[in-house]
Amino acid sequence: MNISDNVSVYADGLFDWHDGDSGPPICFTNPLIRRMLKLVKAGTNDILYDLGCGWAQNLLIASTEFGVKNCVGIEKLKSRHAIASQRVRKRGLTKRVRVLRGNYEQLFTGKIPNADLSKATIVVHALTTGPKFIDDLSRILRQNCRVVYYNLTLSPEIKPSAVDYPFYVSKFPFDIPISEVDWLTSVIPPSGNMAPKTAKVLWNELVHDYNVEGVGKSAILDYQRRLKVVLRKP
């Protein structure tokens, strides 16, 4: 048998990266997904919501390898929702994994049928954040729910409670930063016996990391602006 005879084995994982004008989705390799799920301590008693689940790979690994009993993916694009749903059906996981079509922001207004974010024990979010998103989460999340995100979707409104770069976990109720250095050292943990770094040095380090990732300085300026708002609050 030659390789072409077995192409169906591979086709399930081959996708068109560009979907209309939406651009490429956020995807992690399988080893990174496993690291993320280990960091958030995913297990058999969890209910996991993936906000913007793409082709459902996070959900598939959470269900099959970590035994998560109930996985719910939210995906707004029709084509990605269709592919994700097909992948779930192909693996016989429809009783444990559901992919719902909609914008994740509709979860906060109850406009996605059969979805209830207040039941989640884990929320995966790899999209751009803002203060409204954190406020919305804070209104709806249950006690001790873990929100997992990555290095390009940081939130100056909250601090992580666990880090395994590039992933971060914040447990609800969220810890709020009390200074620039407080937040910066929570997302850039100190290493070894190095002397404490100033806010300027830490910002420069974050700028470097984002530059390597191909992210413009506008993201850093947005973090600085949002952090100032947080620190002005009584």
RAPE-V640911 format. One record per pair of residues at least 24 apart in sequence whose C-alpha atoms are under 7 Angstrom apart, sorted by sequence separation. I is the first residue (numbers start at 1). J is the second residue. D is the distance in Angstrom with one decimal. If there is no record, write none. Layout:
BEGIN
i=<I:I>
j=<J:J>
d=<D:D>
END
This chain:
BEGIN
i=<42:43:44:45:46:47:48:49:50:117:118:121:122:123:124:125:126:129:146:147:159:33:43:44:55:71:72:73:74:75:76:120:121:122:123:124:128:130:146:42:54:70:71:72:73:74:75:76:127:129:131:145:146:160:69:70:71:72:73:74:75:76:126:144:145:156:159:160:55:56:74:75:108:144:25:55:74:143:144:54:74:143:59:52:179:51:178:156:156:157:49:156:48:47:48:49:50:51:157:47:48:49:50:51:46:47:48:49:50:46:26:40:40:39:40:36>
j=<66:67:68:69:70:71:72:73:74:141:142:145:146:147:148:149:150:153:170:171:183:58:68:69:80:96:97:98:99:100:101:145:146:147:148:149:153:155:171:68:80:96:97:98:99:100:101:102:153:155:157:171:172:186:96:97:98:99:100:101:102:103:153:171:172:183:186:187:83:84:102:103:136:172:54:84:103:172:173:84:104:173:97:104:231:104:231:223:226:227:120:227:120:120:121:122:123:124:230:121:122:123:124:125:121:122:123:124:125:122:126:146:148:164:169:167>
d=<6.3:5.7:4.5:6.3:6.9:5.9:6.1:5.8:6.2:6.8:5.6:4.4:4.8:4.7:5.0:5.3:6.4:6.2:5.8:6.2:6.2:6.4:5.2:5.5:5.8:6.1:5.9:6.2:6.0:6.3:5.2:6.7:6.1:5.8:6.2:6.2:5.5:7.0:4.5:6.7:5.7:4.9:4.7:4.9:4.5:5.0:5.0:4.3:6.3:6.5:6.7:5.7:6.4:6.4:5.9:6.1:6.3:5.8:6.0:5.8:5.6:5.0:6.3:5.6:5.4:6.9:6.2:6.9:6.1:5.1:6.1:6.5:6.5:5.0:6.5:4.4:7.0:5.8:6.9:6.9:6.0:6.6:6.9:6.7:6.5:5.6:6.3:6.0:6.3:6.5:6.3:5.2:5.7:5.0:6.2:6.3:5.9:6.1:6.1:5.3:4.7:4.9:4.6:5.4:5.6:6.2:5.8:6.2:6.3:6.8:6.8:6.8:6.7:6.7:6.4:6.1>
END
